[in-house]
Amino acid sequence: DLNKNNSSIFYEKIDTEKIGISGHSQGGGGVINAITNFPESSLFKCAYSASAPTKPWTDTILAALKYDCSKVKIPTMMTYEQQTPPKDMFYNFDQYNKNLKVIVGIRKNANHGDMLVAADAYMTAWFCYILLNDKIAAQAFEGENAEMMKNELNWEHVKKQNM
């Protein structure tokens, strides 16, 4: 609404065709809920989630944060810290529609709180790649030689589809 209000500082400054969303920890699960459960969900064109609670947590003590990756309709990147069991991350990956661009990975030598900084470069590249169609950023994700897939110093258990 502020983008359409000529008395707003945001007037005509938001490209409503290029809106991404990101979140960390509980906000990481919130990202998936934001893009799947609301009438406004269609505003988002891509998503990034860091350290979202995985199924074992949302099935027990964090039930209020439960989310469903099978409902996602936009390109999504999910990153996790080293303490996350790969099987829990892959559970989420396997729920996504097979026609979507999706990438997941575990950041080596990073704990939960580190993920805001430890994955920032790839988060930024993800938004540039998807929202701006940036060909240089695409190199981090596309093809057999995708940089993130080969970055064994910092990443492990990276899995992707449709890129």
Backbone bond lengths (Angstrom), bond angles and torsions (degrees), N, CA, C in turn:
res aa  C-N    CA-C-N  psi(-1)  N-CA   C-N-CA  omega(-1)  CA-C   N-CA-C  phi
1 D - - - 1.453 - - 1.527 111.21 -
2 L 1.335 116.63 -39.42 1.465 119.75 -179.95 1.528 111.44 -65.20
3 N 1.316 117.08 -30.08 1.459 121.52 178.31 1.524 111.19 -65.90
4 K 1.329 117.78 -25.41 1.466 123.06 -178.14 1.529 112.63 -98.40
5 N 1.320 117.34 -8.77 1.474 122.64 -176.25 1.528 109.31 -93.25
6 N 1.354 117.45 110.56 1.463 119.94 -174.43 1.528 113.90 -68.52
7 S 1.325 118.11 -5.70 1.470 119.44 174.44 1.537 111.70 -96.91
8 S 1.305 116.98 1.96 1.468 122.36 179.68 1.526 111.31 -91.68
9 I 1.324 116.40 147.36 1.468 119.85 174.75 1.530 111.06 -68.18
10 F 1.323 116.93 -15.51 1.463 121.76 179.57 1.531 112.85 -92.90
11 Y 1.321 117.58 0.69 1.466 122.14 -176.16 1.531 111.28 -52.17
12 E 1.329 115.54 119.79 1.457 125.39 178.30 1.533 113.62 53.72
13 K 1.320 117.20 30.21 1.462 121.69 179.28 1.541 112.26 -107.45
14 I 1.307 117.71 -8.54 1.461 121.71 -177.84 1.524 108.95 -108.24
15 D 1.310 115.97 122.71 1.461 120.69 174.96 1.521 107.10 -83.70
16 T 1.300 116.11 98.90 1.468 120.88 -174.15 1.527 112.82 -69.99
17 E 1.323 117.78 -5.30 1.464 121.06 175.20 1.524 111.62 -92.69
18 K 1.342 116.79 -2.84 1.463 120.61 -176.11 1.526 110.84 -135.51
19 I 1.318 115.63 61.20 1.462 120.24 -179.94 1.523 109.31 -109.53
20 G 1.335 114.58 124.52 1.457 121.36 175.40 1.514 109.22 -112.39
21 I 1.309 116.31 165.94 1.462 121.70 -179.87 1.520 108.79 -138.45
22 S 1.331 115.87 142.38 1.463 119.90 177.28 1.517 109.48 -139.88
23 G 1.317 115.09 157.37 1.453 120.61 177.13 1.515 110.63 -163.82
24 H 1.332 115.13 155.70 1.458 122.53 -178.68 1.519 109.81 -122.01
25 S 1.322 116.70 141.30 1.453 124.21 175.81 1.533 109.50 61.77
26 Q 1.313 118.28 -121.83 1.466 119.46 177.95 1.525 110.21 -59.00
27 G 1.338 115.68 -34.20 1.462 120.39 176.27 1.519 112.33 -67.12
28 G 1.341 117.08 -25.79 1.460 120.58 175.78 1.522 111.27 -65.72
29 G 1.319 116.02 -42.77 1.464 119.92 173.53 1.522 110.55 -68.68
30 G 1.332 115.62 -35.00 1.467 120.84 177.38 1.519 112.09 -61.50
31 V 1.336 117.07 -33.73 1.459 121.04 176.86 1.529 109.87 -58.24
32 I 1.332 116.42 -49.25 1.466 119.76 -178.14 1.527 109.99 -63.49
33 N 1.313 117.41 -41.85 1.467 119.45 176.62 1.525 111.66 -64.60
34 A 1.330 118.29 -39.61 1.465 121.75 -179.64 1.524 112.00 -63.08
35 I 1.329 116.94 -35.30 1.463 119.43 -177.38 1.526 113.52 -89.72
36 T 1.335 116.74 -1.90 1.473 118.70 -177.19 1.518 115.31 -125.08
37 N 1.313 119.80 -20.74 1.471 119.73 -166.91 1.521 116.73 -114.98
38 F 1.315 119.33 8.46 1.462 120.29 -173.30 1.520 111.14 -134.62
39 P 1.331 117.78 155.39 1.471 119.55 176.54 1.528 112.16 -57.94
40 E 1.331 117.28 -31.74 1.462 122.01 -179.44 1.523 113.04 -79.61
41 S 1.328 118.07 -3.43 1.457 121.56 -178.22 1.521 112.16 -55.58
42 S 1.312 117.11 -30.30 1.466 120.75 -177.53 1.529 112.77 -70.68
43 L 1.318 118.86 -11.33 1.464 121.54 177.62 1.529 111.68 -69.06
44 F 1.317 117.30 -28.27 1.456 121.43 -175.80 1.520 110.92 -82.65
45 K 1.336 115.50 136.65 1.466 121.37 -177.99 1.523 112.44 -107.03
46 C 1.333 117.53 -17.91 1.463 121.05 174.00 1.523 108.81 -161.09
47 A 1.332 115.54 162.98 1.468 120.29 -174.82 1.521 110.40 -140.04
48 Y 1.337 113.61 152.13 1.451 122.41 174.52 1.530 107.58 -136.81
49 S 1.314 116.12 129.43 1.455 121.95 -178.76 1.521 109.31 -129.33
50 A 1.341 116.46 128.09 1.466 121.38 179.16 1.519 109.62 -115.15
51 S 1.303 116.39 127.41 1.467 122.93 173.99 1.525 113.88 55.63
52 A 1.318 116.34 38.57 1.470 119.29 176.11 1.522 109.17 -64.24
53 P 1.327 117.94 144.38 1.463 119.28 175.77 1.537 109.52 -57.22
54 T 1.307 116.85 134.47 1.462 120.76 179.88 1.531 110.01 -89.45
55 K 1.314 115.66 171.74 1.470 121.96 -173.75 1.530 114.52 -50.66
56 P 1.333 120.49 -43.92 1.471 117.45 178.98 1.534 112.97 -57.26
57 W 1.330 116.28 -33.34 1.474 119.87 178.97 1.526 111.34 -77.86
58 T 1.341 117.32 -42.58 1.469 118.82 -178.13 1.528 112.00 -75.87
59 D 1.323 117.06 -15.57 1.471 119.92 174.72 1.528 111.54 -83.06
60 T 1.327 117.14 -11.97 1.473 119.94 -176.35 1.522 110.89 -125.16
61 I 1.311 117.47 -103.41 1.460 120.52 -169.90 1.526 115.03 -74.42
62 L 1.328 118.15 -15.44 1.467 120.39 179.31 1.527 111.51 -115.85
63 A 1.320 116.70 39.52 1.462 122.11 -175.80 1.528 112.51 -57.87
64 A 1.320 117.56 -31.20 1.469 120.67 -179.76 1.528 111.81 -66.76
65 L 1.331 117.05 -15.44 1.464 121.40 -178.60 1.527 112.93 -99.89
66 K 1.310 117.99 9.80 1.463 122.27 -177.35 1.533 110.30 -56.72
67 Y 1.319 115.69 139.49 1.457 121.91 178.25 1.516 108.77 -140.68
68 D 1.326 116.41 166.45 1.457 121.17 -174.91 1.527 109.88 -132.73
69 C 1.318 116.61 103.58 1.466 121.85 -178.31 1.529 112.15 -66.40
70 S 1.334 118.29 -19.88 1.469 120.19 179.71 1.523 111.58 -69.22
71 K 1.322 118.20 -16.30 1.468 122.11 179.07 1.530 113.05 -88.38
72 V 1.327 117.68 -8.34 1.460 121.94 -176.08 1.533 109.98 -68.78
73 K 1.343 115.51 137.78 1.463 121.33 -178.42 1.520 113.21 -123.35
74 I 1.329 117.81 7.96 1.460 121.05 -177.42 1.535 110.03 -129.83
75 P 1.333 117.88 158.96 1.469 120.40 177.47 1.527 110.74 -55.63
76 T 1.341 115.84 136.01 1.464 120.76 -174.48 1.525 110.78 -140.35
77 M 1.329 113.80 139.91 1.461 121.63 173.67 1.516 107.41 -120.12
78 M 1.337 116.73 131.56 1.465 121.81 176.41 1.517 108.66 -125.84
79 T 1.329 116.42 127.16 1.462 121.06 177.32 1.523 109.50 -119.57
80 Y 1.319 114.60 152.19 1.462 121.24 -177.68 1.525 109.61 -136.71
81 E 1.333 114.77 160.09 1.457 120.53 176.77 1.529 109.55 -85.52
82 Q 1.312 115.79 168.76 1.457 121.74 -172.77 1.528 113.56 -61.98
83 Q 1.306 118.73 -23.45 1.468 120.83 -178.78 1.530 112.92 -75.91
84 T 1.313 118.12 -10.25 1.466 121.59 -179.33 1.525 110.22 -76.12
85 P 1.322 117.76 125.22 1.466 119.38 175.70 1.539 110.01 -64.15
86 P 1.329 118.39 128.78 1.466 120.16 -179.96 1.522 113.17 -51.90
87 K 1.327 118.19 -37.10 1.472 119.94 -178.78 1.529 111.44 -61.25
88 D 1.336 117.66 -32.84 1.464 120.36 178.41 1.526 110.97 -70.81
89 M 1.325 116.41 -40.04 1.463 120.87 177.09 1.530 109.93 -65.83
90 F 1.345 116.67 -44.55 1.458 120.24 -179.07 1.527 111.92 -66.16
91 Y 1.332 117.67 -28.51 1.465 119.73 174.43 1.525 108.84 -56.68
92 N 1.338 116.97 -48.45 1.466 120.18 178.62 1.523 110.57 -61.54
93 F 1.320 117.27 -47.81 1.463 121.50 -178.56 1.527 110.85 -55.43
94 D 1.309 116.69 -43.99 1.466 121.35 -177.05 1.527 113.38 -68.07
95 Q 1.326 118.00 -15.10 1.461 121.23 179.68 1.532 112.86 -82.16
96 Y 1.329 117.40 -21.59 1.464 121.05 -175.92 1.521 111.66 -67.53
97 N 1.325 115.50 148.49 1.448 122.49 172.63 1.528 107.95 -57.76
98 K 1.298 117.96 132.11 1.465 122.59 -174.43 1.528 112.52 -69.87
99 N 1.328 118.86 -9.64 1.459 121.92 178.25 1.523 113.15 -90.15
100 L 1.327 117.52 -6.73 1.460 121.43 -178.31 1.520 111.95 -87.59
101 K 1.332 114.57 153.66 1.456 120.11 167.65 1.520 106.79 -79.54
102 V 1.333 115.44 119.72 1.469 121.17 -179.06 1.524 107.58 -142.31
103 I 1.328 115.24 140.23 1.461 120.66 173.76 1.527 108.22 -140.74
104 V 1.319 115.54 139.20 1.464 122.05 176.22 1.525 108.48 -132.80
105 G 1.317 115.88 154.79 1.452 119.47 176.91 1.512 112.26 -170.44
106 I 1.325 114.97 160.65 1.459 122.19 178.78 1.524 108.63 -110.50
107 R 1.318 115.87 126.25 1.470 122.00 179.40 1.517 108.85 -82.34
108 K 1.308 116.44 119.61 1.459 121.91 178.36 1.533 109.66 -66.87
109 N 1.324 115.11 152.03 1.465 122.51 174.81 1.526 113.38 52.83
110 A 1.311 117.15 35.00 1.460 121.45 177.89 1.520 108.45 -131.65
111 N 1.310 115.81 137.35 1.457 119.18 173.80 1.530 108.75 -101.11
112 H 1.303 115.94 -178.63 1.464 121.69 -173.74 1.525 112.13 -53.55
113 G 1.307 117.42 -49.40 1.455 121.36 -177.69 1.517 113.97 -69.76
114 D 1.321 117.29 -22.68 1.466 121.40 -179.42 1.522 113.03 -72.90
115 M 1.310 118.07 -19.74 1.453 120.93 -168.70 1.526 114.38 -64.20
116 L 1.314 118.39 -23.58 1.467 119.20 177.63 1.527 110.79 -62.78
117 V 1.310 116.66 -36.85 1.463 121.42 -178.66 1.531 111.17 -96.77
118 A 1.319 117.61 -40.72 1.461 122.11 -172.12 1.527 113.62 -63.13
119 A 1.309 118.16 -26.87 1.462 121.18 -178.29 1.526 112.59 -111.77
120 D 1.322 117.02 6.84 1.463 121.20 -173.75 1.520 113.80 -57.54
121 A 1.321 118.22 -43.15 1.470 120.00 -177.48 1.527 111.33 -60.99
122 Y 1.331 116.55 -41.78 1.463 118.92 178.83 1.524 111.64 -72.39
123 M 1.322 117.52 -34.77 1.470 119.48 175.78 1.528 109.41 -60.56
124 T 1.320 116.49 -47.35 1.466 120.69 -179.78 1.529 110.51 -61.74
125 A 1.333 116.52 -44.92 1.464 120.54 177.86 1.524 110.85 -60.62
126 W 1.348 116.59 -39.58 1.472 121.06 179.74 1.526 110.89 -59.32
127 F 1.323 116.39 -48.26 1.467 119.28 -179.96 1.525 111.31 -65.52
128 C 1.326 118.38 -39.58 1.468 120.98 177.48 1.526 110.70 -64.22
129 Y 1.317 116.36 -42.75 1.461 122.33 179.87 1.533 111.10 -61.42
130 I 1.315 116.41 -52.43 1.461 119.51 -174.17 1.534 112.23 -79.39
131 L 1.311 117.77 -48.74 1.466 120.42 -173.87 1.526 113.67 -78.44
132 L 1.344 117.14 -33.47 1.459 120.39 -175.09 1.524 113.34 -109.53
133 N 1.335 116.70 -1.49 1.463 122.30 -177.77 1.532 110.68 54.49
134 D 1.318 115.62 41.05 1.459 123.23 -177.44 1.529 109.26 -75.01
135 K 1.317 116.21 117.06 1.469 121.52 -176.02 1.530 112.32 -69.65
136 I 1.325 117.47 -32.02 1.465 119.89 177.95 1.533 109.60 -70.19
137 A 1.322 117.20 -45.48 1.467 120.87 177.37 1.525 111.02 -62.22
138 A 1.317 116.81 -33.37 1.471 120.98 179.69 1.518 111.86 -58.67
139 Q 1.338 117.31 -29.93 1.457 120.89 -178.77 1.529 112.67 -61.97
140 A 1.312 116.81 -21.97 1.464 120.24 177.71 1.525 111.58 -70.87
141 F 1.339 117.41 -20.40 1.460 120.77 -171.12 1.528 115.24 -126.66
142 E 1.310 118.15 -29.22 1.464 120.99 -172.07 1.523 113.32 -88.29
143 G 1.314 114.86 145.90 1.452 122.13 171.13 1.521 115.00 77.91
144 E 1.321 113.32 176.11 1.465 120.82 -178.67 1.524 112.85 -65.95
145 N 1.319 116.53 -27.76 1.460 121.17 -178.32 1.521 112.68 -100.42
146 A 1.314 117.48 23.83 1.463 120.90 179.06 1.523 110.23 -53.51
147 E 1.323 115.88 131.73 1.454 121.43 -174.49 1.525 112.36 -56.91
148 M 1.313 118.27 -42.16 1.467 119.86 -177.82 1.528 111.50 -65.58
149 M 1.307 116.66 -33.86 1.465 120.88 179.29 1.535 111.18 -68.49
150 K 1.304 116.94 -28.27 1.466 122.22 -176.56 1.527 112.59 -97.79
151 N 1.308 118.44 -5.94 1.468 122.49 -176.53 1.528 110.20 -82.05
152 E 1.325 115.79 68.72 1.463 121.31 -176.26 1.523 112.89 -72.51
153 L 1.313 117.74 -15.76 1.460 121.02 176.82 1.528 110.71 -67.69
154 N 1.329 116.65 -37.54 1.467 120.95 -173.74 1.526 115.65 -114.78
155 W 1.332 117.80 -17.45 1.466 120.15 -173.68 1.522 110.80 -131.33
156 E 1.338 114.65 148.24 1.458 120.24 174.82 1.534 108.99 -142.44
157 H 1.303 115.12 160.40 1.460 122.35 178.04 1.525 111.25 57.19
158 V 1.324 117.16 36.21 1.455 120.77 178.12 1.527 108.35 -78.16
159 K 1.301 115.16 132.20 1.464 121.15 -179.85 1.520 107.42 -138.95
160 K 1.322 116.75 140.54 1.457 119.94 -178.29 1.523 110.09 -144.10
161 Q 1.324 114.08 165.11 1.471 119.51 175.64 1.537 108.84 -144.93
162 N 1.328 114.58 147.74 1.464 124.10 176.40 1.520 114.68 61.74
163 M 1.312 115.83 33.90 1.466 119.40 176.04 1.516 108.91 -139.57
